Structures are given as structure tokens and as C-alpha cells.
Amino acid sequence: MPETKMLEKFTSRLAIKNATVREALAEALATFLLMLFGMGSVAQVVLGRQMFGTFLSINLGYGFGVMMGIHAAGGISGAHMNAAVTFANCVVGNLPWYKFPVYVTGQFLGSFIASASVFLMYYDALQDYTGGNLTVTGPTATAGIFATYPAPYMSVWRGFIQEVSGPRWTDESLLTGELEGAREIIAVLCAPASSHCRPRDRREVFGQCWLFGLETEMSIASPEAGNYWWWVPVVAPMLGSVAGIFLYNLLIDFHNRPSLEPGGSDENAKKNFETLVATELQNSV
């Protein structure tokens, strides 16, 4: 049919042939889905004054967001959805370094669009909740919807240690969508309240940039907020992810790799398989 041929011709011209660009777009979509679910759940709880959700709603929002992101892009880019995970995979050689800025660009783009989408969807609720005065701290603070800020009692360096350790010490490349979603829920449930339990660094840079772009009081975009806290959720998770993947390799992976010794179980299995195939071929003849 002419319509079908035209559609095929259009899609063939629109299709991107470069694999790296396709991976970046996949990361953007996956991160967008995650942050839309996550920040949307935070906005609903905060702006609804916990009448339309609770802290558990935020846990589930981020957990299901991770699952949706992995199912959408896991087969294309691995669905890192996190610059820290990409950095750790580059360090251990699972991903070439030239792809690091490409992946991160896609992740930040997805986070920025998600931040803008949540802001637009909840604009009227934000205005009603704050009276038009958007702030970082105080009884009607809303900056925590889009980025991480520490609790008043948390120092920068204790927060840094907290962000390095804990829930990020897992090899996320080994987890399926459901397991990674469950890990995200557990991470947020178990994370201390000192950093307001924002589970990922992926939203930090562009979440902060979105706040910079708002036409509100300059205090919301001030880098001094939280005693210069802005760099902690950006740097610390990268170190934690590298430590986590090396810890997994040291305790598990290095000791359970396929045997390369002559006569090892894998070599015997290969010989048995080759013998079985040869036998089947002879019988078929």
C-alpha cells in the first residue's frame, strides 16, 4: 500500500544510525521516566500536605520509575539513568570512556525535561502552597522537590560520607528492572532523613539549573544553600558507585568467574556439547 511505503520511507529517514546517539536518547528517555515518577510523587506529597500521599508514595514512585526506565531503555543503553553508574562502569572497563559524556548528557537532558514537566504540571499547586514565594528553606520550601538539600543539623562532610556509603554500594549492572526498582525502594526507605532522602544524583545538576531559571527569589538558586551542599550529591555518589562495584568484584565476582584451567568444568562442558552436536549431525545423515 502507498501509505505503508510512505511510512516506511519516513521512518527510515528519521531513524538514527549512530549507536552512541541512540544510547544517549535511550538514557534521556529512561531518566525522564524515572524523574517524572519520582519528582512527581514528591510534589504530590509536599504540595498536597500529605493528604494525597505519604513518604511511602515517594518510595514507590522512585522504585516504579526505575523499573519503567529499565524496561524502556535497558536493552539499548543499559538504562544507567545515573552519572555515577556510568562513571563506575567506565572505571571498570564495562563502558568506553568516550561514551561517558554522551550518556551523562542524555541523563541530564532527561532530568531537566522532567523537572520542567513537574514544575509546569504542579505550577498552580506550587503557587497556592507557597503564596508565590518559592524558597529553599522554611515551612513552605519547595526546592527539595527538584534537588537535594541537607537537613539543618547535617554538616557537609558527614553528608558526604553518608552519600558515598549505604545504598549505593551495589553493582547495579547485575540487577533486572524489578530488582533495581526494589533496590531503589529499599534505598529510599533506609536512607537517613539528613539529606531529605533524595535517592539519586542524576537530577542534581539540571535540577539545580532548573531552579536557577525560575523567576523567583535569588535565594532558591543560591549556591550557598545548605552551606555549599550542591556538590555533595554530584561527587559523592560517583565515588560510592566505584567503591560498590569494586567491593562486589572483590568479594564475589573475582572468585566465581568461569574456570580457564585446562580440564576445568567449562572446558569439559564445551567438549560434551561439541560431542553431542557431532553425534546429532551423524544421526541426521
Residue pairs with C-beta under 8 A, 6 or more apart in sequence:
16 22
16 25
20 99
20 102
21 102
22 76
22 77
23 76
23 77
23 99
23 102
23 103
23 106
24 77
24 102
24 103
24 105
24 106
25 106
26 72
26 73
26 76
26 77
26 79
26 106
27 73
27 77
27 79
27 80
27 81
27 103
27 106
27 107
27 110
28 106
28 107
28 109
28 110
28 113
29 69
29 72
29 73
29 110
30 69
30 70
30 72
30 73
30 74
30 77
30 79
30 80
30 81
30 110
31 69
31 81
31 106
31 107
31 108
31 109
31 110
31 111
31 114
31 202
32 110
32 111
32 113
32 114
32 117
33 65
33 68
33 69
33 72
33 110
34 62
34 65
34 66
34 68
34 69
34 81
34 110
34 114
34 200
34 202
35 65
35 110
35 111
35 114
35 115
35 118
35 202
35 203
36 65
36 114
36 117
36 118
37 61
37 62
37 64
37 65
37 68
38 58
38 61
38 62
38 65
38 199
38 200
38 203
39 114
39 115
39 118
39 145
39 146
39 203
40 61
40 118
40 121
40 122
41 53
41 57
41 58
41 60
41 61
41 62
42 58
42 61
42 144
42 145
43 118
43 121
43 122
43 125
43 145
44 52
44 53
44 57
44 122
45 52
45 53
45 54
45 55
45 57
45 58
46 129
46 142
46 144
46 145
47 122
47 125
47 126
47 128
47 129
47 142
47 145
48 125
49 129
55 197
58 188
58 197
59 185
59 188
59 189
60 185
62 184
62 185
62 188
62 199
62 200
63 181
63 182
63 184
63 185
63 188
64 181
65 181
65 184
66 81
66 177
66 180
66 181
66 183
66 184
67 177
67 178
67 180
67 181
69 79
69 81
70 79
70 81
70 176
70 177
70 180
70 181
71 177
72 79
73 79
74 177
77 103
77 106
78 89
78 95
78 173
79 177
80 86
80 89
80 103
80 107
80 172
81 107
81 110
81 200
81 202
82 107
82 172
82 200
82 201
82 202
82 237
82 241
83 103
83 104
83 107
83 108
83 201
83 202
83 234
83 237
83 238
84 168
84 201
84 202
84 237
84 238
84 240
84 241
85 172
85 173
85 241
86 95
86 99
86 100
86 103
86 104
86 107
87 100
87 238
87 241
87 242
88 238
88 241
88 242
88 244
88 245
89 95
89 173
89 245
90 96
90 97
90 99
90 100
91 242
91 245
92 242
92 245
92 246
92 249
94 173
95 103
107 202
108 202
108 205
108 206
109 206
111 202
111 203
111 205
111 206
111 207
112 206
112 207
112 209
112 210
114 203
115 146
115 203
115 206
115 207
115 210
116 210
118 145
118 146
119 126
119 146
119 210
119 214
122 145
126 134
126 142
129 140
129 142
130 140
130 142
131 140
133 140
133 216
133 217
134 142
134 143
134 214
134 216
134 217
134 220
135 141
135 142
135 143
135 217
135 219
135 220
136 143
136 144
136 149
136 219
136 220
136 222
136 225
136 226
137 149
137 152
137 225
143 149
143 211
143 220
143 225
144 196
144 198
146 203
146 207
146 208
146 210
146 211
147 198
147 203
147 204
147 207
147 208
147 211
147 230
147 233
148 195
148 196
148 198
148 204
148 229
148 232
148 233
149 195
149 196
149 225
149 226
149 229
150 156
150 159
150 194
150 195
150 196
150 226
150 227
150 229
150 232
151 193
151 194
151 195
151 196
153 194
154 162
154 194
154 195
155 227
156 226
156 227
156 228
156 229
156 232
158 194
159 194
159 195
159 229
159 232
159 236
160 232
160 235
160 236
162 192
162 194
162 195
163 195
163 201
163 232
163 233
163 236
163 237
163 240
164 236
164 237
164 239
164 240
164 243
165 240
166 187
166 190
166 191
166 240
167 183
167 186
167 187
167 188
167 190
167 191
167 199
168 187
168 237
168 240
168 241
168 244
169 240
169 243
169 244
169 247
170 183
170 244
170 248
171 244
171 245
171 248
171 249
171 253
172 180
172 183
172 241
173 245
174 248
175 183
184 199
187 199
188 197
188 199
191 197
191 199
195 233
198 233
200 237
201 233
201 234
201 236
201 237
201 238
204 230
204 233
204 234
205 234
208 221
208 230
211 220
211 221
212 221
214 220
214 221
219 225
223 230
258 264
258 266
259 265
259 266
259 267
260 266
261 267
